[in-house]
Amino acid sequence: KKPNILYLRILGSLTYVLIPKLRRKGKLADKANKEILIGFNSSNNFLVYVPSQNRVINS
């Protein structure tokens, strides 16, 4: 069976990470944050750099 490559994206590209409804600050608040894709985890997760917090998260 061939590996699935549909989830792959270009490293360094702009990425939007969804904000959960419970963390949003009202009905008209942003639904996603702009972040930078820096890599992939072994479990098909994305490693994303958050410039506003100066840290890397799994998404």
C-alpha positions in Angstrom: 0.0 0.0 0.0 1.3 3.5 -0.9 1.8 6.1 1.8 -0.8 8.9 1.9 0.9 12.2 1.0 -2.3 14.3 0.9 -1.6 15.9 4.3 1.9 17.2 3.3 2.3 21.0 3.0 5.2 23.3 2.0 7.5 24.1 5.0 7.6 27.8 6.0 4.2 28.5 4.5 1.4 30.5 6.3 -0.9 28.2 8.2 -4.3 28.8 9.9 -4.8 27.0 13.2 -8.4 26.8 14.4 -9.3 28.4 17.8 -11.7 26.1 19.8 -15.2 27.7 20.4 -14.6 27.8 24.2 -11.5 29.9 23.8 -13.0 32.5 21.4 -13.8 35.9 22.8 -17.3 36.4 21.4 -19.4 35.7 18.4 -17.4 38.0 16.0 -13.9 37.0 17.3 -11.3 35.4 15.0 -11.9 31.7 14.4 -8.2 30.9 13.5 -4.7 32.2 14.2 -2.1 32.8 11.5 1.0 30.8 12.1 4.0 29.3 10.3 4.4 25.6 9.4 7.9 24.4 10.4 7.6 20.6 10.2 5.7 17.4 10.7 5.4 15.0 13.7 5.7 11.2 13.4 1.9 10.9 14.0 0.9 13.1 11.0 0.6 16.2 13.2 1.9 19.6 12.1 4.6 21.5 14.0 3.6 25.1 13.9 5.5 28.2 15.1 3.4 30.8 16.9 5.1 34.2 16.5 2.9 36.0 19.0 3.9 33.5 21.8 7.4 32.7 20.5 6.9 28.9 20.7 6.2 25.8 18.7 3.0 23.8 19.0 1.5 20.5 17.7 -1.6 21.0 15.6 
